[in-house]
Amino acid sequence: MTLTPVVQRAFELADSGRFRIPSEVRRALVREGYTQSDVFGLEGKATWSQLRDRCGNAVEQRAATAT
């Protein structure tokens, strides 16, 4: 099975609105079969910041559409 590149998949998960913080995205990636080594690449400041922003925006958007 070929996995989507880890950063791309992390952004997809963050944009889904199911995760509030990047560490939840990281755990989901490991459950999907990505290795700790793969996920380690997400630990940089810029990527982590983007994931945090995407998670927050997606959760807000999901909440707004649910009401």
N, C-alpha and C positions, 0 to 999 in steps of 0.2 A: 504494500500500500504506500502510495506517495503522499506525504503530508504537505499541506500548504506551507510556504515559508512562515517561520514562527512570528515575525513582526506583522506580517499581513494578517495572519489568523488572530493575533492578539488584538489588532485594531478591529477586526470583524466582531470579536466577542465583546470588546469594550463598547462598540457602537450598537450592540444588541439591546442595551438597557437592562440586562439581567445582572450586571455586576456593578457594585457601588465603588469599588476601589481596585487598583491594579493587582494587589495580591490575590484577589478572588479570580482575576483573569489568569494569573500565573498558575493557580491550583487547577483551574479548568484545563489549561494547556497540558499539564502533566497527566491529568485523567484521560485526555484525548490521545496520549501516546508520545508527546514530546518529552525529551530527556531534560534533566536538570541542566545539562550543558547547553541545550538549545535555549532554554528559558533564561539562562544567565545573561544572554545578550540583551535582554529587556531591562537590565538593571541600570543602564546609563541614565544620567539626569534628564537628557532631552527626551528620550523614549518614555521614561517613567512619567514625566510631566505631561506628555501627549496622551498617554493612557489615562492618567488621572482626569485630564480635561474631557476626554472622550467619554469616560465612564460617567462623570458628573452630568454632562450635557445629555447623554442618552437616557439616563435615569429621569432627569427632569422632563425631557420630551415624552417619555413613556408615561409618566405620571400625568402630564397635561392632557394627553390623548385619552387616558383612562377615565377622566372625569367628565 
